[in-house]
Amino acid sequence: MRANETIRTMRLGLVSLSALPLASCSRAPSIDVLGSFFPAWLVCTTLGVLVTVLTRWVLLRFHMSLDLGVLAYPSLAALFTFALWLIFFH
């Protein structure tokens, strides 16, 4: 009976310690758009995709194409998203 209590206490201690890193989280950055708050990552992702579409349009306008567009355009979207996040929210 004593061993079960010790195991239960150890589990409770591990659960408590696993929640410790979450205790110091600050509030999430958000942007007010017409009275509604949107998370900043959503705004950065949307703008990153729009800048990627603009980049593709400019490349097509100059008759340039990227090899492996399946990899290139999502990578460009991620690059622009992370860059916008660093510029505006870091």
BARORO-63293 format. One record per atom (N, C-alpha, C, O): atom name; residue number from 1; chain; x, y negated, z negated. Coordinates in pm, whole numbers, plus 50000, padded with zeros to 5 digits. Atoms other than C-alpha are relative to their C-alpha. Layout:
N
- atom|seq|mol|X|Y|Z
- CA|NUM|A|X|Y|Z;
...
//
This chain:
90
- atom|seq|mol|X|Y|Z
- N|1|A|50082|50119|50000;
- CA|1|A|50000|50000|50000;
- C|1|A|50087|49874|50000;
- O|1|A|50054|49775|50065;
- N|2|A|49910|50115|50010;
- CA|2|A|50286|49764|49920;
- C|2|A|50067|49971|50135;
- O|2|A|50089|49854|50168;
- N|3|A|49936|50018|49869;
- CA|3|A|50448|49819|50263;
- C|3|A|49907|49929|50097;
- O|3|A|49952|49847|50176;
- N|4|A|50097|50065|49912;
- CA|4|A|50129|49713|50443;
- C|4|A|49990|49850|49970;
- O|4|A|49978|49769|50062;
- N|5|A|50005|50141|50037;
- CA|5|A|50119|49387|50249;
- C|5|A|50125|49925|50047;
- O|5|A|50116|49810|50090;
- N|6|A|49876|50062|49955;
- CA|6|A|50481|49315|50333;
- C|6|A|49998|49978|50151;
- O|6|A|50039|49872|50199;
- N|7|A|50009|50014|49854;
- CA|7|A|50422|49377|50703;
- C|7|A|49902|49890|50036;
- O|7|A|49928|49811|50127;
- N|8|A|50100|50103|49974;
- CA|8|A|50112|49156|50695;
- C|8|A|50057|49862|49972;
- O|8|A|50033|49768|50048;
- N|9|A|49937|50128|50035;
- CA|9|A|50309|48877|50525;
- C|9|A|50103|49961|50105;
- O|9|A|50114|49844|50142;
- N|10|A|49900|50029|49897;
- CA|10|A|50588|48906|50782;
- C|10|A|49932|49955|50129;
- O|10|A|49981|49863|50195;
- N|11|A|50073|50040|49879;
- CA|11|A|50337|48884|51069;
- C|11|A|49946|49859|49986;
- O|11|A|49954|49779|50080;
- N|12|A|50052|50135|50023;
- CA|12|A|50175|48577|50916;
- C|12|A|50112|49897|50009;
- O|12|A|50092|49789|50063;
- N|13|A|49885|50090|49992;
- CA|13|A|50518|48418|50879;
- C|13|A|50047|49978|50143;
- O|13|A|50082|49866|50180;
- N|14|A|49959|50013|49860;
- CA|14|A|50607|48489|51242;
- C|14|A|49901|49915|50079;
- O|14|A|49942|49835|50163;
- N|15|A|50102|50080|49932;
- CA|15|A|50278|48342|51363;
- C|15|A|50016|49854|49962;
- O|15|A|50005|49766|50048;
- N|16|A|49981|50138|50045;
- CA|16|A|50338|48031|51153;
- C|16|A|50124|49938|50062;
- O|16|A|50121|49822|50103;
- N|17|A|49878|50051|49940;
- CA|17|A|50693|47992|51283;
- C|17|A|49987|49980|50150;
- O|17|A|50049|49890|50206;
- N|18|A|50017|50016|49855;
- CA|18|A|50583|48039|51644;
- C|18|A|49921|49875|50033;
- O|18|A|49935|49822|50144;
- N|19|A|50077|50122|49976;
- CA|19|A|50345|47743|51610;
- C|19|A|50081|49875|49967;
- O|19|A|50039|49764|50002;
- N|20|A|49919|50114|50042;
- CA|20|A|50620|47518|51471;
- C|20|A|50046|49912|50117;
- O|20|A|50039|49790|50104;
- N|21|A|49958|50088|49891;
- CA|21|A|50755|47396|51810;
- C|21|A|49886|49916|50058;
- O|21|A|49911|49811|50117;
- N|22|A|50113|50075|49946;
- CA|22|A|50405|47281|51907;
- C|22|A|49956|49886|49910;
- O|22|A|49876|49802|49951;
- N|23|A|50043|50099|50097;
- CA|23|A|50368|47063|51601;
- C|23|A|50047|49860|50034;
- O|23|A|49985|49762|49991;
- N|24|A|49945|50132|49974;
- CA|24|A|50577|46777|51737;
- C|24|A|49963|49947|50138;
- O|24|A|50028|49854|50187;
- N|25|A|50039|50048|49868;
- CA|25|A|50401|46731|52071;
- C|25|A|49940|49861|49990;
- O|25|A|49858|49835|49902;
- N|26|A|50060|50133|49996;
- CA|26|A|50320|46371|52154;
- C|26|A|49877|50006|50091;
- O|26|A|49849|50108|50153;
- N|27|A|50119|50002|49915;
- CA|27|A|50009|46266|52337;
- C|27|A|50040|50009|50146;
- O|27|A|50147|49963|50185;
- N|28|A|49971|49982|49858;
- CA|28|A|49993|46352|52704;
- C|28|A|49981|49868|50072;
- O|28|A|49885|49795|50045;
- N|29|A|50019|50124|49925;
- CA|29|A|50046|46062|52944;
- C|29|A|49880|50011|50091;
- O|29|A|49861|50112|50160;
- N|30|A|50118|50000|49914;
- CA|30|A|49727|45969|53120;
- C|30|A|49984|49862|50061;
- O|30|A|50038|49763|50011;
- N|31|A|50019|50124|49924;
- CA|31|A|49617|45702|53365;
- C|31|A|49851|49971|50005;
- O|31|A|49770|50060|50031;
- N|32|A|50140|50042|49996;
- CA|32|A|49293|45506|53351;
- C|32|A|49965|49963|50145;
- O|32|A|50020|49868|50201;
- N|33|A|50047|50028|49865;
- CA|33|A|49119|45517|53690;
- C|33|A|49849|49980|49994;
- O|33|A|49773|50075|49977;
- N|34|A|50141|50037|50005;
- CA|34|A|48784|45335|53693;
- C|34|A|49930|50055|49876;
- O|34|A|49818|50106|49884;
- N|35|A|50060|49959|50126;
- CA|35|A|48720|45421|53329;
- C|35|A|50019|50146|49964;
- O|35|A|49983|50187|49854;
- N|36|A|49975|49859|50029;
- CA|36|A|48819|45789|53354;
- C|36|A|50150|50022|49986;
- O|36|A|50229|49968|50063;
- N|37|A|49858|49974|50022;
- CA|37|A|49148|45917|53220;
- C|37|A|50041|50127|50073;
- O|37|A|49981|50233|50052;
- N|38|A|49947|49887|49926;
- CA|38|A|49343|46147|53451;
- C|38|A|50140|50030|49949;
- O|38|A|50215|49938|49916;
- N|39|A|49862|49970|50043;
- CA|39|A|49657|46335|53350;
- C|39|A|50099|49950|50104;
- O|39|A|50073|49951|50224;
- N|40|A|49899|50059|49913;
- CA|40|A|49972|46183|53492;
- C|40|A|50053|50100|50101;
- O|40|A|50087|50063|50213;
- N|41|A|49948|49900|49907;
- CA|41|A|50086|46512|53648;
- C|41|A|49908|50015|50120;
- O|41|A|49954|50043|50231;
- N|42|A|50096|49987|49890;
- CA|42|A|49768|46523|53857;
- C|42|A|50017|49884|50098;
- O|42|A|50011|49903|50220;
- N|43|A|49980|50117|49914;
- CA|43|A|49825|46171|53988;
- C|43|A|50131|50014|50078;
- O|43|A|50136|49986|50198;
- N|44|A|49871|49983|49932;
- CA|44|A|50192|46247|54066;
- C|44|A|49991|50108|50108;
- O|44|A|50049|50092|50215;
- N|45|A|50015|49893|49900;
- CA|45|A|50097|46570|54247;
- C|45|A|49923|49950|50121;
- O|45|A|49961|49979|50235;
- N|46|A|50079|50052|49888;
- CA|46|A|49834|46395|54457;
- C|46|A|50082|49903|50084;
- O|46|A|50081|49910|50207;
- N|47|A|49917|50094|49925;
- CA|47|A|50070|46115|54550;
- C|47|A|50115|50070|50071;
- O|47|A|50152|50031|50182;
- N|48|A|49892|49924|49936;
- CA|48|A|50350|46365|54622;
- C|48|A|49953|50069|50127;
- O|48|A|50026|50072|50226;
- N|49|A|50055|49936|49881;
- CA|49|A|50128|46554|54865;
- C|49|A|49970|49896|50108;
- O|49|A|49995|49921|50226;
- N|50|A|50027|50106|49902;
- CA|50|A|50019|46230|55032;
- C|50|A|50129|49948|50064;
- O|50|A|50132|49922|50184;
- N|51|A|49872|50045|49945;
- CA|51|A|50382|46118|55073;
- C|51|A|50058|50108|50092;
- O|51|A|50122|50076|50192;
- N|52|A|49955|49892|49913;
- CA|52|A|50463|46461|55219;
- C|52|A|49925|49998|50133;
- O|52|A|49986|50018|50238;
- N|53|A|50079|50011|49876;
- CA|53|A|50181|46423|55473;
- C|53|A|50050|49882|50082;
- O|53|A|50061|49892|50204;
- N|54|A|49947|50117|49930;
- CA|54|A|50314|46077|55560;
- C|54|A|50137|50032|50061;
- O|54|A|50165|49991|50173;
- N|55|A|49869|49960|49949;
- CA|55|A|50665|46221|55599;
- C|55|A|49985|50090|50123;
- O|55|A|50058|50074|50221;
- N|56|A|50023|49911|49884;
- CA|56|A|50533|46492|55832;
- C|56|A|49953|49920|50121;
- O|56|A|49994|49946|50234;
- N|57|A|50050|50083|49890;
- CA|57|A|50349|46231|56039;
- C|57|A|50115|49921|50063;
- O|57|A|50123|49909|50185;
- N|58|A|49884|50076|49947;
- CA|58|A|50670|46022|56070;
- C|58|A|50092|50092|50078;
- O|58|A|50142|50054|50184;
- N|59|A|49914|49905|49927;
- CA|59|A|50872|46329|56170;
- C|59|A|49939|50038|50135;
- O|59|A|50010|50047|50235;
- N|60|A|50065|49967|49872;
- CA|60|A|50616|46423|56437;
- C|60|A|50000|49880|50095;
- O|60|A|50009|49897|50216;
- N|61|A|49999|50120|49917;
- CA|61|A|50608|46064|56559;
- C|61|A|50133|49984|50073;
- O|61|A|50137|49935|50186;
- N|62|A|49868|50007|49939;
- CA|62|A|50982|46082|56626;
- C|62|A|50039|50130|50069;
- O|62|A|50156|50151|50103;
- N|63|A|49982|49872|49931;
- CA|63|A|50942|46427|56786;
- C|63|A|50106|50088|49933;
- O|63|A|50188|50150|50000;
- N|64|A|49910|49915|50078;
- CA|64|A|51134|46603|56508;
- C|64|A|49915|50105|49931;
- O|64|A|49803|50078|49888;
- N|65|A|50073|49896|50073;
- CA|65|A|51030|46931|56356;
- C|65|A|50095|50067|49902;
- O|65|A|50216|50076|49927;
- N|66|A|49920|49930|50100;
- CA|66|A|51151|47114|56050;
- C|66|A|49986|50150|50022;
- O|66|A|49875|50202|50036;
- N|67|A|50005|49854|49995;
- CA|67|A|51245|47478|56080;
- C|67|A|49949|50051|49867;
- O|67|A|49974|49991|49763;
- N|68|A|50059|49942|50120;
- CA|68|A|51064|47696|55831;
- C|68|A|49915|49899|49923;
- O|68|A|49939|49872|49806;
- N|69|A|50089|50098|50060;
- CA|69|A|50792|47444|55763;
- C|69|A|49926|50053|49878;
- O|69|A|49886|49977|49790;
- N|70|A|50068|49938|50114;
- CA|70|A|50631|47692|55523;
- C|70|A|50080|49977|49872;
- O|70|A|50022|49966|49764;
- N|71|A|49916|50028|50116;
- CA|71|A|50926|47634|55290;
- C|71|A|50031|49852|49986;
- O|71|A|50043|49801|49874;
- N|72|A|49955|50139|50003;
- CA|72|A|51015|47278|55384;
- C|72|A|49894|49907|49941;
- O|72|A|49927|49825|49854;
- N|73|A|50101|50095|50045;
- CA|73|A|50684|47100|55324;
- C|73|A|49959|50018|49853;
- O|73|A|49943|49918|49784;
- N|74|A|50024|49990|50145;
- CA|74|A|50602|47250|54982;
- C|74|A|50120|49952|49917;
- O|74|A|50103|49898|49808;
- N|75|A|49883|50050|50070;
- CA|75|A|50961|47173|54881;
- C|75|A|50004|49848|49999;
- O|75|A|50039|49787|49898;
- N|76|A|50009|50146|49996;
- CA|76|A|50919|46815|54996;
- C|76|A|49892|49948|49905;
- O|76|A|49912|49846|49838;
- N|77|A|50107|50040|50091;
- CA|77|A|50591|46791|54804;
- C|77|A|50047|50007|49855;
- O|77|A|50018|49918|49776;
- N|78|A|49946|49987|50136;
- CA|78|A|50764|46917|54488;
- C|78|A|50103|49891|49973;
- O|78|A|50104|49831|49865;
- N|79|A|49899|50105|50017;
- CA|79|A|51055|46677|54541;
- C|79|A|49935|49865|49975;
- O|79|A|49974|49793|49883;
- N|80|A|50066|50129|50018;
- CA|80|A|50825|46378|54580;
- C|80|A|49921|49995|49869;
- O|80|A|49918|49890|49803;
- N|81|A|50075|49996|50126;
- CA|81|A|50608|46487|54285;
- C|81|A|50091|49978|49882;
- O|81|A|50061|49896|49794;
- N|82|A|49907|50014|50113;
- CA|82|A|50904|46523|54049;
- C|82|A|50065|49863|50000;
- O|82|A|50088|49805|49893;
- N|83|A|49940|50133|49992;
- CA|83|A|51059|46200|54174;
- C|83|A|49903|49894|49948;
- O|83|A|49943|49804|49874;
- N|84|A|50099|50095|50050;
- CA|84|A|50737|46009|54110;
- C|84|A|49983|50011|49849;
- O|84|A|49969|49910|49780;
- N|85|A|50012|49980|50144;
- CA|85|A|50711|46162|53764;
- C|85|A|50117|49933|49927;
- O|85|A|50098|49865|49826;
- N|86|A|49883|50059|50064;
- CA|86|A|51066|46055|53680;
- C|86|A|50000|49848|50011;
- O|86|A|50041|49779|49917;
- N|87|A|49999|50145|49981;
- CA|87|A|51021|45706|53822;
- C|87|A|49897|49932|49908;
- O|87|A|49928|49830|49846;
- N|88|A|50108|50069|50071;
- CA|88|A|50690|45623|53652;
- C|88|A|49978|50043|49856;
- O|88|A|49928|49963|49777;
- N|89|A|50040|49952|50132;
- CA|89|A|50664|45837|53338;
- C|89|A|50115|50048|49913;
- O|89|A|50091|50097|49802;
- N|90|A|49890|49952|50085;
- CA|90|A|51008|45921|53209;
- C|90|A|50079|49885|49946;
- O|90|A|50175|49906|49872;
//
